[in-house]
Amino acid sequence: MFGKKKFTDPVCKMAVEKNSLSIIYEGTTYYFCSEDCRREFERNPEKYVEKEAAEEKHRHSSHSHCC
C-alpha cells in the first residue's frame, strides 16, 4: 500500500531504502547502495556533504517564491 521511504546515496545518487549500510555523520544518517559507496564516503565525507548541500541550495534558488 505505502512505499518505503527512499533515500539518496550521497556518493552515486542512487535511490536506496533504509538499510544497514549507513553512517551517521554530524548528526545525519546517510544510507548507501553498496559497501563500496559507504567506504568512499568514509574516506572523504566532506566532499559528499558539501556537494549535497550545494545541490539542495541550487534546487531552491532555481525557482521563484511568491510573497
FIMAR-723311 format. One line per 4 residues: number of its first residue (from 1); for each residue x, y, z of C-alpha. Coordinates in steps of 0.02 Angstrom, whole numbers, plus 50000, padded with zeros to 5 digits. Layout:
BEGIN
NUM = X,Y,Z ~ ... $
REM end
This chain:
BEGIN
1 = 50000,50000,50000 ~ 50128,50130,50054 ~ 50304,50126,49982 ~ 50456,50129,50091 $
5 = 50542,50295,50112 ~ 50683,50318,49988 ~ 50849,50399,50025 ~ 50985,50454,49904 $
9 = 51157,50377,49914 ~ 51267,50532,49930 ~ 51407,50453,49827 ~ 51321,50383,49673 $
13 = 51150,50469,49693 ~ 51057,50304,49679 ~ 50888,50291,49768 ~ 50904,50172,49916 $
17 = 50793,50113,50057 ~ 50840,50121,50240 ~ 50968,49984,50268 ~ 51117,49931,50371 $
21 = 51240,50014,50250 ~ 51231,50178,50341 ~ 51341,50306,50427 ~ 51294,50442,50549 $
25 = 51397,50596,50506 ~ 51373,50759,50601 ~ 51204,50701,50664 ~ 51135,50649,50494 $
29 = 51113,50468,50440 ~ 51169,50429,50264 ~ 51119,50267,50175 ~ 51217,50182,50037 $
33 = 51183,50062,49895 ~ 51342,49964,49923 ~ 51490,49940,50038 ~ 51600,50024,49906 $
37 = 51497,50185,49914 ~ 51497,50179,50104 ~ 51687,50162,50107 ~ 51707,50304,49981 $
41 = 51600,50417,50091 ~ 51704,50368,50244 ~ 51864,50418,50155 ~ 51803,50595,50121 $
45 = 51632,50635,50193 ~ 51652,50824,50173 ~ 51662,50803,49983 ~ 51489,50724,49979 $
49 = 51406,50826,50116 ~ 51461,50991,50035 ~ 51406,50929,49863 ~ 51236,50878,49930 $
53 = 51213,51048,50017 ~ 51261,51141,49858 ~ 51138,51040,49754 ~ 50999,51072,49880 $
57 = 51035,51259,49878 ~ 51032,51260,49688 ~ 50863,51171,49685 ~ 50787,51302,49799 $
61 = 50863,51451,49711 ~ 50813,51393,49537 ~ 50629,51434,49562 ~ 50542,51590,49618 $
65 = 50445,51609,49778 ~ 50288,51710,49797 ~ 50256,51838,49933 $
REM end
